[in-house]
Amino acid sequence: MVVMALDHSRFFLHTDEMTHDPLDLSYTTFILFFTRWITHYCAPNFIFIAGISAFLYGQKKGNNLTRFLVTRGLWLILLELTLFKYLWTGHLFTNMFPILVIWAIGISMVFLAFWHKLPFGVILISGLAMIFLHNLTDSYNPDPTTAMGIVWTFLHKPQGVAIGNVHLFVLYSVLPYFGLISVGYCFGRLYLPNVEPEKRQRTLILSGIACIVLFVVLRMFNLYGDPKPWVSFDYLWSTWANYRFTFMSFVNTNKYPCSLLFILMTVGPALIFLGLTEKFTNSFANFFITIGKVPMFFYILHLCLLRGIGLLLGYFHPNPNLNSIAVNTPQSSFNQYHLTTVYFAWLFVVPLLYFACSWYSKYKAANPEKWWLSYL
C-alpha cells in the first residue's frame, strides 16, 4: 500500500504523466523509471495475497466463504465504477469507465468464490496453467467490436471497447490474475496451524528463489513469457549508461496484461520477503501492519488526499501547457511538478494516513457488530 501511494503521487503530480510513459527507455531517466517500476510489485501481490486471505477466511467461516467473496468482489467492482472513477478522472456522470486494479481484485474474488469448491489439485494446476500458458495467446486479437472481442478484452487484451453507448477502457485484463488468486489460495495452506513456521518460511523462500531463477533464465534468452524482448544498449554516452539502460530493458516486463515474466519478477521477491519478515515485530514493522489492516480505508483516503493536493497546487499554479492539451480535463490542471515534489507529497501523505489508519483499525476492532465496517 505504501509503495502504491508513490506511484499515485506521481500520477497526480508529475509533470510528464500526461505526455510520456516513464518506462519508455527512449525518454525516461533512471530515477523516473524505477519510481514507476518499483510499484509493479503492488497489483500482482495484492491479488496473490487476497487468495491467501480467502483461504484463511474459509478456515474460520467455512461455507460463508462463497458469499463473502461474491459480496466483497461485487462491492469492489461497484466502487471501481463509481467512487474510484471520480477520484481518477474527476468525472462521475459520463459514459466512459476506466477498468483498473480494484476491478481486477473484485472480479478475481468473484471467480474464486466458485473456483475454490474444486479439489485442491485442480485449483493449483489450473492456476499455474493460467499463469504459465496465457502468453501463448498473445497473438490472438479478435475484433473488439464483436462479442468474442469484448470478452477477450476483459480476459487478456487491454484496450478500449464499447458496449452500446458505454465506453470501457480495460487496463487490467484478468486472466493471469485468476491464476494468481488461485495459486495464492493454495499457498494459504502454508498458514494452517499444523504447519511448522520453519517449513512455511523455507517453502516461501525456496518458491521465491525458483521464481527469480526461472525469470532470469527465460528473460536472459528471450525464450518465452513476455511480448517485449530486452535489448542490450552499447551505444550510449558512457559505459555506465549502457549498463544502466540494459538492466532497465531487462526488467521492463509487460504489465498490461501482466506477463509470466512480470509475475515471476514481482511475486518471486515477495515470497522471499514474506518468508524473511514473518517474525518481525518491531515498531517499524507495526507501521506497515497498521496500514495493511485497513487497506481499503487507506486506498480511498490516499486518492482523496492526492487529488486534493493536486487540485490545490494546480489552483495556485495552473499549467497552461497541459490545459492546452486537455481542455476542461481536471487532471490537466495539476500535473506540472518534478519528482522531488512527488516524493515530498508521498512522504507527507503516508505518515499522515498512518494515524488515520491506526484510529480506524482500533475503531473497527472495537465494533465487530457493525457489519458495514467489513466493507471498508
Secondary structure by P-SEA (a helix, b strand, c coil): caaaaaaaaaaacccccccccccccccccaaaaaaaaaacccaaaaaaaaaaaaaaaaaacccaaaaaaaaaaaaaaaaaacaaaaaaccccccccccccaaaaaaaaaaaacccccccaaaaaaaaaaaacccccccccccccccaaaaaaaacccbbbbbccccccccccccaaaaaaaaaaaaacccccccccaaaaaaaaaaaaaaaaaaaaaaaacccccccbbbbbbcccccaaaaaaaaaaaaaccccccccaaaaaacaaaaaaaaaaccccccaaaaaaaaaaacaaaaaaaaaaaaaaaaaaaaaacccaaaaaacccccccccccccaaaaaaaaaaaaaaaaaaaaaaaaaaaacccccccccc
